[in-house]
């Protein structure tokens, strides 16, 4: 099956970088060819990094505190948040990962100006078909 190209081309390199650095992904949509959102995430130290990728012009990246209340679908507190075009948002997240983040960073609610609500996976999206993609190098249990 042929995959559609990712535009702009730099975004493919950034997505590969995220996968190599431990990001898993949930692909949500009615059919594989009709994705509504890709949710990428990784847990590390005190944080969970999350990306909601809806298109080349609508991407959100955030860092939220790790713990029982961490919600990759609808985070209510974030230490860092970026909304913008795909290359800018993924580059900002990569830079944050490479520079680290102060564990005492002040937590705040993510902005809620855009519609549908930013950093918010809708109930309809959660009810769609989901496909999971583990990070690169993830050991798959092949027990029979």
Backbone as a printed PyTorch tensor [residue, N CA C, xyz], in Angstrom:
tensor([[[  0.8370,  -1.1730,   0.0000],
         [  0.0000,   0.0000,   0.0000],
         [  0.8850,   1.2400,   0.0000]],

        [[  0.5710,   2.1730,  -0.8770],
         [  1.3430,   3.4010,  -0.9680],
         [  0.8640,   4.3910,   0.0860]],

        [[  1.8020,   5.0070,   0.7630],
         [  1.4670,   5.9900,   1.7870],
         [  1.4780,   7.3740,   1.1680]],

        [[  0.5510,   8.2520,   1.6040],
         [  0.5770,   9.6170,   1.0690],
         [  1.8090,  10.3580,   1.5780]],

        [[  2.3470,  11.2750,   0.7720],
         [  3.5290,  12.0170,   1.2160],
         [  3.1610,  12.9480,   2.3720]],

        [[  4.1170,  13.1900,   3.2300],
         [  3.9320,  14.1350,   4.3270],
         [  4.4970,  15.4600,   3.8640]],

        [[  3.7070,  16.4870,   3.9340],
         [  4.1560,  17.8150,   3.5200],
         [  4.2180,  18.7280,   4.7250]],

        [[  5.1600,  19.5940,   4.8410],
         [  6.3710,  19.6570,   4.0370],
         [  7.3090,  18.4910,   4.3370]],

        [[  8.2390,  18.2550,   3.4490],
         [  9.1090,  17.0790,   3.5340],
         [  9.9070,  17.0180,   4.8380]],

        [[ 10.2690,  18.1590,   5.4070],
         [ 11.0450,  18.1630,   6.6550],
         [ 10.2940,  17.4890,   7.7980]],

        [[  8.9740,  17.4920,   7.7150],
         [  8.1910,  16.8910,   8.7940],
         [  8.4290,  15.3890,   8.8850]],

        [[  8.7070,  14.7300,   7.7670],
         [  8.9890,  13.2840,   7.7990],
         [ 10.2560,  13.0160,   8.6070]],

        [[ 11.2850,  13.8490,   8.4270],
         [ 12.5200,  13.6930,   9.2040],
         [ 12.2680,  13.9210,  10.6880]],

        [[ 11.4700,  14.9230,  11.0140],
         [ 11.1710,  15.2130,  12.4210],
         [ 10.3470,  14.0870,  13.0510]],

        [[  9.3820,  13.5480,  12.3190],
         [  8.5970,  12.4230,  12.8430],
         [  9.4840,  11.2010,  13.0570]],

        [[ 10.4150,  10.9490,  12.1600],
         [ 11.3580,   9.8400,  12.3360],
         [ 12.2260,  10.0620,  13.5580]],

        [[ 12.6630,  11.2940,  13.7800],
         [ 13.4680,  11.6170,  14.9580],
         [ 12.6750,  11.3010,  16.2270]],

        [[ 11.4100,  11.7080,  16.2660],
         [ 10.5780,  11.4300,  17.4380],
         [ 10.4480,   9.9270,  17.6800]],

        [[ 10.2070,   9.1680,  16.6340],
         [ 10.0730,   7.7050,  16.7770],
         [ 11.3750,   7.0970,  17.3070]],

        [[ 12.5170,   7.5740,  16.8090],
         [ 13.8110,   7.0610,  17.2820],
         [ 14.0810,   7.4430,  18.7290]],

        [[ 13.4200,   8.4790,  19.2220],
         [ 13.6220,   8.9430,  20.5920],
         [ 12.4730,   8.5400,  21.5120]],

        [[ 11.8220,   7.4290,  21.1870],
         [ 10.9000,   6.8110,  22.1240],
         [  9.4360,   7.1690,  22.0040]],

        [[  9.0400,   7.8730,  20.9590],
         [  7.6330,   8.2280,  20.8130],
         [  6.8460,   7.0810,  20.1890]],

        [[  5.7300,   6.7720,  20.7940],
         [  4.7490,   5.8460,  20.2270],
         [  3.6400,   6.7070,  19.6280]],

        [[  2.7390,   6.0880,  18.8580],
         [  1.6910,   6.8720,  18.2150],
         [  0.3750,   6.1060,  18.1760]],

        [[ -0.6860,   6.8380,  18.3600],
         [ -2.0400,   6.3520,  18.1040],
         [ -2.5410,   7.0890,  16.8730]],

        [[ -3.0620,   6.3350,  15.9000],
         [ -3.6280,   6.8910,  14.6750],
         [ -5.1410,   6.7490,  14.7910]],

        [[ -5.8750,   7.8530,  14.8130],
         [ -7.3190,   7.8350,  14.9860],
         [ -8.0010,   8.2950,  13.7150]],

        [[ -8.9860,   7.5260,  13.2830],
         [ -9.7500,   7.9040,  12.0990],
         [-10.7360,   6.8230,  11.7200]],

        [[-11.6850,   7.1840,  10.8820],
         [-12.7050,   6.2300,  10.4350],
         [-12.0830,   5.0790,   9.6380]],

        [[-11.1220,   5.4070,   8.8140],
         [-10.3930,   4.4390,   7.9920],
         [ -8.9390,   4.8800,   7.9670]],

        [[ -7.9940,   3.9650,   7.6760],
         [ -6.5810,   4.3750,   7.6380],
         [ -6.3110,   5.5580,   6.7140]],

        [[ -7.0550,   5.6430,   5.6110],
         [ -6.8350,   6.7470,   4.6730],
         [ -7.5440,   8.0260,   5.1070]],

        [[ -8.3450,   7.9650,   6.1900],
         [ -9.0930,   9.1280,   6.6590],
         [ -8.7480,   9.4480,   8.1080]],

        [[ -7.4700,   9.6010,   8.3890],
         [ -7.0530,   9.9260,   9.7510],
         [ -7.5530,  11.3130,  10.1300]],

        [[ -8.0350,  11.4420,  11.3670],
         [ -8.4170,  12.7640,  11.8490],
         [ -7.3070,  13.3550,  12.7110]],

        [[ -6.5600,  12.4810,  13.4000],
         [ -5.4760,  12.9730,  14.2520],
         [ -4.5020,  11.8330,  14.5410]],

        [[ -3.2270,  12.1890,  14.6400],
         [ -2.2070,  11.2630,  15.1200],
         [ -1.7300,  11.8200,  16.4530]],

        [[ -1.7760,  10.9770,  17.4840],
         [ -1.3290,  11.3750,  18.8150],
         [ -0.0210,  10.6490,  19.0980]],

        [[  1.0710,  11.4050,  19.1760],
         [  2.3810,  10.8460,  19.5050],
         [  2.6690,  11.1560,  20.9690]],

        [[  3.3400,  10.2350,  21.6610],
         [  3.6300,  10.4770,  23.0710],
         [  4.8100,   9.6470,  23.5160]],

        [[  5.4730,  10.1210,  24.5690],
         [  6.5160,   9.3420,  25.2230],
         [  6.5640,   9.7650,  26.6890]],

        [[  6.8030,   8.7910,  27.5420],
         [  6.9730,   9.0410,  28.9630],
         [  8.4610,   9.0080,  29.2690]],

        [[  8.9090,   9.9100,  30.1180],
         [ 10.2970,   9.9200,  30.5440],
         [ 10.3980,  10.7070,  31.8340]],

        [[ 11.3140,  10.3590,  32.6520],
         [ 11.5580,  10.9980,  33.9530],
         [ 10.2570,  11.4960,  34.5700]],

        [[ 10.1240,  12.7970,  34.7520],
         [  8.9430,  13.3670,  35.3970],
         [  7.8960,  13.8710,  34.4050]],

        [[  8.1170,  13.6320,  33.1100],
         [  7.2790,  14.2450,  32.0830],
         [  6.6970,  13.2460,  31.0960]],

        [[  5.6290,  13.6800,  30.4270],
         [  5.0810,  13.0030,  29.2540],
         [  5.0380,  14.0600,  28.1570]],

        [[  5.6700,  13.7790,  27.0270],
         [  5.6090,  14.6710,  25.8730],
         [  4.5110,  14.1600,  24.9520]],

        [[  3.7010,  15.0740,  24.4370],
         [  2.5400,  14.7130,  23.6190],
         [  2.4980,  15.6040,  22.3870]],

        [[  2.1050,  15.0120,  21.2510],
         [  1.8640,  15.7670,  20.0190],
         [  0.5010,  15.3530,  19.4900]],

        [[ -0.3360,  16.3230,  19.1510],
         [ -1.5850,  16.0870,  18.4240],
         [ -1.3740,  16.6490,  17.0270]],

        [[ -1.2490,  15.7610,  16.0530],
         [ -0.9600,  16.1410,  14.6700],
         [ -2.2420,  16.0120,  13.8560]],

        [[ -2.8010,  17.1530,  13.4400],
         [ -4.0600,  17.1720,  12.6940],
         [ -3.8690,  17.5810,  11.2320]],

        [[ -2.6980,  18.0840,  10.8960],
         [ -2.4200,  18.5160,   9.5300],
         [ -1.1860,  19.3930,   9.5180]],

        [[ -0.7590,  19.7820,   8.3300],
         [  0.4660,  20.5690,   8.1990],
         [  0.3770,  21.9150,   8.9080]],

        [[ -0.8260,  22.4440,   9.0680],
         [ -0.9950,  23.7610,   9.6810],
         [ -1.5930,  23.7070,  11.0790]],

        [[ -1.7910,  22.5170,  11.6080],
         [ -2.4700,  22.4100,  12.9030],
         [ -1.8530,  21.2960,  13.7390]],

        [[ -0.8120,  21.6490,  14.4700],
         [ -0.0930,  20.6920,  15.3070],
         [  0.0970,  21.3100,  16.6810]],

        [[ -0.1150,  20.4970,  17.7020],
         [  0.1560,  20.9360,  19.0660],
         [  1.1320,  19.9780,  19.7040]],

        [[  2.0570,  20.5540,  20.4370],
         [  3.0030,  19.7660,  21.2130],
         [  2.9400,  20.2880,  22.6440]],

        [[  3.0860,  19.3820,  23.6040],
         [  3.0120,  19.7900,  25.0030],
         [  3.8430,  18.8570,  25.8650]],

        [[  4.2210,  19.3620,  27.0200],
         [  4.8850,  18.5560,  28.0430],
         [  4.0050,  18.6480,  29.2820]],

        [[  3.6010,  17.4870,  29.7910],
         [  2.7640,  17.4510,  30.9750],
         [  3.4120,  16.6000,  32.0470]],

        [[  3.0140,  16.8020,  33.2940],
         [  3.6210,  16.0260,  34.3780],
         [  3.2120,  14.5590,  34.2780]],

        [[  4.1820,  13.6940,  34.5120],
         [  3.9250,  12.2570,  34.4840],
         [  3.2460,  11.8550,  35.7940]],

        [[  2.3440,  10.9300,  35.7150],
         [  1.6510,  10.4650,  36.9130],
         [  0.2970,   9.8940,  36.5490]],

        [[ -0.4390,   9.5160,  37.5580],
         [ -1.7440,   8.8940,  37.3330],
         [ -2.7030,   9.8030,  36.5730]],

        [[ -2.5660,  11.1010,  36.7500],
         [ -3.4940,  12.0240,  36.0950],
         [ -3.0400,  12.4480,  34.6960]],

        [[ -1.8940,  11.9710,  34.2330],
         [ -1.4120,  12.3250,  32.8930],
         [ -2.3810,  11.7730,  31.8480]],

        [[ -2.8680,  12.6330,  30.9800],
         [ -3.8700,  12.2520,  29.9860],
         [ -3.4090,  12.7450,  28.6200]],

        [[ -2.9770,  11.8290,  27.7570],
         [ -2.4810,  12.2280,  26.4370],
         [ -3.6040,  12.7090,  25.5310]],

        [[ -4.8410,  12.3580,  25.8270],
         [ -5.9820,  12.7310,  24.9910],
         [ -6.4990,  14.1300,  25.3280]],

        [[ -6.5340,  14.4510,  26.6250],
         [ -7.0980,  15.7310,  27.0760],
         [ -6.3460,  16.2470,  28.3080]],

        [[ -5.0970,  16.6370,  28.1380],
         [ -4.3450,  17.0930,  29.3150],
         [ -4.9610,  18.3600,  29.9110]],

        [[ -4.9560,  18.4170,  31.2410],
         [ -5.5160,  19.5980,  31.8840],
         [ -4.4360,  20.5210,  32.4470]],

        [[ -3.2190,  20.0340,  32.6060],
         [ -2.1000,  20.8580,  33.0640],
         [ -0.8750,  20.5590,  32.2060]],

        [[ -0.1780,  21.6130,  31.8180],
         [  1.0350,  21.4550,  31.0170],
         [  2.1440,  22.3330,  31.5940]],

        [[  3.3670,  21.9080,  31.3750],
         [  4.5220,  22.7230,  31.7490],
         [  5.0180,  23.5270,  30.5470]],

        [[  4.6560,  23.0470,  29.3440],
         [  5.0930,  23.6820,  28.0970],
         [  4.0630,  23.3480,  27.0370]],

        [[  3.8080,  24.2850,  26.1120],
         [  2.8110,  24.0690,  25.0620],
         [  3.2110,  24.8570,  23.8280]],

        [[  2.9920,  24.2690,  22.6410],
         [  3.2790,  24.9480,  21.3760],
         [  2.1900,  24.5800,  20.3880]],

        [[  1.6330,  25.5760,  19.7000],
         [  0.6210,  25.3630,  18.6710],
         [  1.0920,  26.0390,  17.4030]],

        [[  1.0660,  25.3080,  16.2840],
         [  1.4850,  25.9430,  15.0410],
         [  1.5700,  24.9550,  13.8950]],

        [[  2.3860,  25.3120,  12.9300],
         [  2.5980,  24.4760,  11.7480],
         [  3.4630,  23.2800,  12.1220]],

        [[  3.3870,  22.2250,  11.3330],
         [  4.0150,  20.9560,  11.6840],
         [  5.5150,  21.0780,  11.9170]],

        [[  6.2580,  21.6960,  11.0190],
         [  7.7110,  21.7580,  11.1710],
         [  8.0860,  22.5970,  12.3910]],

        [[  7.4290,  23.7350,  12.5760],
         [  7.7430,  24.5930,  13.7190],
         [  7.4210,  23.8970,  15.0410]],

        [[  6.2700,  23.2350,  15.1290],
         [  5.8700,  22.5820,  16.3780],
         [  6.7830,  21.4010,  16.7070]],

        [[  7.0800,  20.5560,  15.7150],
         [  7.9370,  19.3990,  15.9800],
         [  9.3770,  19.8180,  16.2640]],

        [[  9.8380,  20.8850,  15.6200],
         [ 11.1780,  21.4020,  15.9050],
         [ 11.2380,  21.9600,  17.3200]],

        [[ 10.2080,  22.6700,  17.7310],
         [ 10.1740,  23.2190,  19.0960],
         [ 10.2120,  22.0940,  20.1260]],

        [[  9.4780,  21.0150,  19.8870],
         [  9.4900,  19.8840,  20.8140],
         [ 10.8540,  19.2050,  20.8180]],

        [[ 11.4410,  19.0050,  19.6460],
         [ 12.7780,  18.3980,  19.5910],
         [ 13.7840,  19.2460,  20.3710]],

        [[ 13.7200,  20.5630,  20.1990],
         [ 14.6260,  21.4570,  20.9280],
         [ 14.3980,  21.3620,  22.4270]],

        [[ 13.1610,  21.2810,  22.8540],
         [ 12.8560,  21.1420,  24.2760],
         [ 13.4460,  19.8490,  24.8210]],

        [[ 13.2990,  18.7570,  24.0750],
         [ 13.8280,  17.4620,  24.5040],
         [ 15.3480,  17.5240,  24.6200]],

        [[ 15.9940,  18.1320,  23.6350],
         [ 17.4490,  18.2130,  23.6410],
         [ 17.9680,  19.1210,  24.7530]],

        [[ 17.1970,  20.1460,  25.1230],
         [ 17.6370,  21.0830,  26.1640],
         [ 17.1900,  20.6710,  27.5540]],

        [[ 16.1980,  19.8060,  27.6470],
         [ 15.6640,  19.4150,  28.9480],
         [ 14.6540,  20.4220,  29.4490]],

        [[ 14.0620,  20.1170,  30.5790],
         [ 13.0430,  20.9830,  31.1490],
         [ 13.1650,  20.9260,  32.6610]],

        [[ 13.0660,  22.0490,  33.2840],
         [ 13.1600,  22.1320,  34.7350],
         [ 11.9940,  21.3790,  35.3760]],

        [[ 12.2680,  20.3440,  36.2100],
         [ 11.1780,  19.5920,  36.8400],
         [ 10.2880,  20.4410,  37.7310]],

        [[ 10.7450,  21.6330,  38.0960],
         [  9.9170,  22.4990,  38.9250],
         [  9.1500,  23.5150,  38.0790]],

        [[  9.0830,  23.2870,  36.7580],
         [  8.3780,  24.2160,  35.8740],
         [  6.9400,  24.4070,  36.3470]],

        [[  6.4760,  25.6320,  36.2380],
         [  5.1160,  25.9540,  36.6720],
         [  4.0970,  25.2980,  35.7410]],

        [[  3.1060,  24.6370,  36.3200],
         [  2.0610,  23.9970,  35.5300],
         [  0.9250,  24.9900,  35.3070]],

        [[  0.3320,  24.9120,  34.1120],
         [ -0.7850,  25.7810,  33.7730],
         [ -1.7370,  25.0380,  32.8540]],

        [[ -2.9240,  25.5670,  32.6910],
         [ -3.8700,  24.9710,  31.7530],
         [ -3.4200,  25.2940,  30.3410]],

        [[ -3.5940,  24.3410,  29.4020],
         [ -3.2580,  24.6700,  28.0200],
         [ -4.2490,  25.6910,  27.4780]],

        [[ -3.8450,  26.4910,  26.4910],
         [ -4.7780,  27.4600,  25.9010],
         [ -5.9900,  26.7330,  25.3250]],

        [[ -7.1400,  27.3490,  25.3880],
         [ -8.3750,  26.7200,  24.8970],
         [ -9.1050,  27.6240,  23.9050]],

        [[ -8.3700,  28.4050,  23.0970],
         [ -9.0110,  29.3660,  22.2050],
         [ -9.5670,  28.7540,  20.9160]],

        [[ -8.8350,  27.8290,  20.3150],
         [ -9.2160,  27.3070,  18.9970],
         [-10.3800,  26.3230,  19.1170]],

        [[-11.0500,  26.0810,  18.0080],
         [-12.1350,  25.0940,  17.9620],
         [-11.7580,  24.0160,  16.9710]],

        [[-11.8910,  22.7170,  17.2230],
         [-12.2290,  22.2280,  18.5490],
         [-11.1280,  22.5700,  19.5380]],

        [[-11.3920,  22.3520,  20.7810],
         [-10.4660,  22.7610,  21.8220],
         [ -9.0690,  22.2200,  21.5660]],

        [[ -8.0400,  23.0650,  21.6680],
         [ -6.6740,  22.5830,  21.5020],
         [ -6.3230,  21.5320,  22.5490]],

        [[ -5.4200,  20.6660,  22.1860],
         [ -4.9870,  19.5770,  23.0540],
         [ -6.1810,  18.8210,  23.6000]],

        [[ -7.1440,  18.5770,  22.7500],
         [ -8.3680,  17.9250,  23.1780],
         [ -8.8080,  16.9710,  22.0750]],

        [[ -8.7700,  15.6800,  22.3610],
         [ -9.2880,  14.6840,  21.4340],
         [-10.7730,  14.5320,  21.7490]],

        [[-11.6180,  14.7330,  20.7560],
         [-13.0600,  14.7120,  20.9830],
         [-13.5590,  13.2870,  21.2410]],

        [[-14.7690,  13.2000,  21.7920],
         [-15.3870,  11.8880,  22.0140],
         [-15.5400,  11.1360,  20.6980]],

        [[-15.9380,  11.8330,  19.6250],
         [-16.0730,  11.1850,  18.3150],
         [-14.7450,  10.6150,  17.8460]],

        [[-13.6630,  11.3700,  18.0360],
         [-12.3440,  10.8800,  17.6260],
         [-11.9430,   9.6640,  18.4470]],

        [[-12.2470,   9.6700,  19.7370],
         [-11.8960,   8.5250,  20.5860],
         [-12.6780,   7.2720,  20.2070]],

        [[-13.8570,   7.4530,  19.6200],
         [-14.6760,   6.2920,  19.2150],
         [-14.2560,   5.7170,  17.8660]],

        [[-13.4010,   6.4210,  17.1210],
         [-12.9930,   5.9300,  15.8050],
         [-11.9970,   4.7850,  15.9530]],

        [[-11.6700,   4.1940,  14.8300],
         [-10.6810,   3.1180,  14.8230],
         [ -9.3370,   3.6680,  15.2530]],

        [[ -8.6420,   2.8660,  16.0330],
         [ -7.3220,   3.2750,  16.5070],
         [ -6.2890,   2.2460,  16.0700]],

        [[ -5.1580,   2.7220,  15.6230],
         [ -4.0280,   1.8440,  15.3090],
         [ -2.8420,   2.3430,  16.1260]],

        [[ -2.1310,   1.4200,  16.7630],
         [ -0.9900,   1.7750,  17.6050],
         [  0.2980,   1.5170,  16.8670]],

        [[  1.2340,   2.4300,  16.9950],
         [  2.5610,   2.3070,  16.3920],
         [  3.5960,   2.4980,  17.4970]],

        [[  4.3420,   1.4440,  17.8550],
         [  5.3330,   1.5870,  18.9270],
         [  6.5350,   2.4000,  18.4650]],

        [[  7.3630,   2.8600,  19.4140],
         [  8.5800,   3.5830,  19.0250],
         [  9.5510,   2.6720,  18.2830]],

        [[ 10.4750,   3.2690,  17.5650],
         [ 11.5150,   2.4920,  16.8770],
         [ 12.3010,   1.6760,  17.8830]],

        [[ 12.5930,   0.4350,  17.5370],
         [ 13.3870,  -0.4210,  18.4020],
         [ 12.6100,  -1.0060,  19.5650]],

        [[ 11.3060,  -0.8010,  19.6020],
         [ 10.4810,  -1.3080,  20.6940],
         [ 10.3990,  -2.8310,  20.5920]],

        [[ 10.7200,  -3.5520,  21.6670],
         [ 10.6620,  -5.0260,  21.5920],
         [  9.2160,  -5.5130,  21.5620]],

        [[  8.8810,  -6.2550,  20.5450],
         [  7.5250,  -6.7910,  20.4010],
         [  7.5040,  -8.1910,  21.0100]],

        [[  6.5660,  -8.4400,  21.8950],
         [  6.4220,  -9.7560,  22.5290],
         [  5.8170, -10.7130,  21.4920]],

        [[  6.5560, -11.7300,  21.1190],
         [  6.1080, -12.6720,  20.0990],
         [  5.7680, -14.0310,  20.6900]],

        [[  5.2330, -14.0430,  21.9100],
         [  4.8230, -15.2980,  22.5090],
         [  3.6760, -15.9020,  21.7260]],

        [[  3.6460, -17.2450,  21.6850],
         [  2.5440, -17.9020,  20.9470],
         [  1.6170, -18.5690,  21.8990]]])
